[in-house]
Amino acid sequence: MKQHSSFRRYGGKGSDTGGEEAPAPAPPSLAYFDRIDALVDAELARPGSRFKLISPIPYAELNNKLVEDIVIQQGVPLVVSGVTASWQAELDSTSFSWQWLKAHFGSTKLINSPRDTRLMEDVKGWNVADFVDYLERCARAR
């Protein structure tokens, strides 16, 4: 498959690094994410904790004053929901989907992504197809 000219290949024979590509590591199990949820819940409940639950702001309600109040004045991250809600109506399901992304960019290597939060380092050897497969597995388990 031809890669877009702005993408640079890393790893593999004949590439910049000249080495063999490492196999993609297995993604963390769903039990791992349950442990993370438990740790976050415990930290949220701890007296004096600086952790805060962030409520998403619906995209339809987003405005400059809200961004100013939340992000600038309060210093809190802004989580916006519903940004892509109208996309499905505007695009048919084959225009841009996970399968489309895999078909067109599946072999593109991910650099500095995804992050293994257990080891606090970037996972090496993943490409877009590996990441899409991982996201789809996680979505089915939710």
C-alpha angles and dihedrals in degrees: 000000000000114000124220110263093242092060117088120206121231128191127005131085115318094012132116095279096040093213135115117273114255116233114256111262118240113266118248114274121254089247087065090059090048088056090050090051090051091050092049092048090051092049092049090053095046113107110249093017116155091209114110131188109240117215115213118242114222111244091232090061096046116119139154094262092053092050090047092050098044105033105027103030101032097030091224124142114253117232113192121197131196097028093136097036094112096044096086091055091049097044130043113238094259096053096078119356138133088268091051090050091050092047094050104032105013095119094048108117118235114230117202091355141137105026124218101218092191092063096025093229138107117268110241129216100028124134131192092269092054091050094047090050089051093049092049091051091051092047092053091052095053 
